[in-house]
Amino acid sequence: MADPMRIRAQVQGSGAIVRVLMSHEMETGQRKDAAGKVIPAWHINEVTASHNGKPVFSAEWGPAVAKNPFLQFTVKGAKAGDKIAVTWKDNKGDSRTDEATVG
């Protein structure tokens, strides 16, 4: 399983700003290794986020996203103590979910 995401959620105005650093190789399927063989595509293709269990964000990604992607978004109405959960799924069927508390 992949390394945990680093999620920081901070109250800002009438909501919270959420910053997420994901650990993932994000291979495009176009690079070659030292032996000249194509490295198979392996990238995150779906990212979702929820606020206290309610979906608030959804995105479809492709192979053009950089290794160890960073994501930032705002959740309106979030208060200190609320839970923000972020989930990613990749094209090989792996997934990861991590949670943070709004501070």
C-alpha positions in Angstrom: 0.0 0.0 0.0 1.1 3.6 -0.7 2.5 5.9 1.9 0.0 8.1 3.8 -1.1 11.4 2.4 -0.2 14.5 4.3 -3.4 16.5 4.8 -3.7 19.8 6.5 -7.1 21.5 6.9 -7.2 25.0 8.5 -10.1 27.3 9.2 -10.0 30.3 6.9 -13.0 32.7 6.8 -16.3 30.9 6.6 -14.7 27.5 5.6 -11.5 25.6 5.6 -8.6 25.4 3.2 -7.4 21.9 2.6 -3.9 21.0 1.4 -3.0 17.5 0.4 0.3 16.0 -0.6 -0.1 12.5 -2.1 2.7 9.9 -2.4 2.5 8.2 -5.8 4.9 7.5 -8.7 2.5 8.7 -11.4 4.1 6.9 -14.4 2.7 8.0 -17.8 3.4 4.8 -19.7 5.7 6.7 -22.1 9.1 6.6 -20.3 11.6 3.9 -20.8 13.8 2.2 -18.2 17.6 1.7 -18.5 17.1 -1.4 -20.6 14.9 0.5 -23.1 11.6 -1.1 -22.0 8.6 1.0 -21.6 7.6 1.6 -18.0 3.9 0.7 -17.7 1.4 3.5 -17.0 0.6 3.8 -13.2 -1.2 6.9 -12.2 -4.0 8.2 -10.0 -7.2 8.5 -12.0 -9.8 9.5 -9.4 -9.6 11.8 -6.3 -12.5 12.4 -3.9 -12.9 14.3 -0.7 -15.6 14.4 2.0 -16.5 16.7 4.8 -17.9 14.9 7.8 -18.9 12.0 5.4 -20.5 14.3 2.8 -18.8 14.4 -0.6 -17.4 17.9 -1.4 -14.9 17.3 -4.1 -14.3 14.9 -7.0 -11.7 14.9 -9.8 -10.6 12.7 -12.7 -6.9 12.7 -13.4 -4.8 11.3 -16.1 -1.1 10.5 -16.7 0.0 14.1 -17.1 -0.1 14.8 -13.3 3.3 15.1 -11.7 4.8 12.5 -9.3 3.7 13.0 -5.6 0.9 15.4 -6.6 -0.2 18.4 -4.4 -3.8 19.4 -4.3 -5.5 22.4 -2.6 -9.2 23.2 -2.3 -11.6 25.1 -0.1 -14.5 23.6 1.9 -17.2 26.1 2.7 -18.9 25.8 6.1 -16.2 23.7 7.6 -15.4 24.4 11.3 -12.6 23.5 13.7 -13.0 19.8 14.7 -14.7 18.7 11.5 -13.3 15.7 9.6 -12.0 15.9 6.0 -11.3 12.6 4.2 -9.4 12.3 0.9 -9.4 9.2 -1.2 -7.5 8.4 -4.4 -7.7 5.4 -6.8 -5.2 4.5 -9.4 -5.4 2.7 -12.8 -4.0 -0.5 -11.2 -6.9 -0.7 -8.7 -5.0 0.5 -5.7 -6.6 3.1 -3.4 -5.8 5.1 -0.3 -7.9 7.1 2.1 -6.6 9.4 4.8 -8.4 11.8 7.1 -7.5 15.1 8.9 -9.3 17.2 11.4 -9.9 20.9 10.6 -7.7 23.0 13.0 
